[in-house]
């Protein structure tokens, strides 16, 4: 699986493995997708846990006590910092 990074050293959500936790740092997307992600609870500072990521196709994550499914393209635009 490719490790995508941005200037702050964060990784793309799509690079997280199943069971890993992180904090959302940045959304690198347009206004429409940003609004849709915010309505699902994906905002900077939100804690996220990867529930399912097979390395291809959609992934499932837990954000603010909700399970959400994201396409790989969407997940590539969400940058997170891993937490222990």
Secondary structure, DSSP 8 states (H G I E B T S, - for coil): ----B-TTS-EEGGG--TT-EEEEEEE-S-HHHHHHHHHTT--TT-EEEEEE--SSS-EEEEETTEEEEE-HHHHTTEEEEEE-
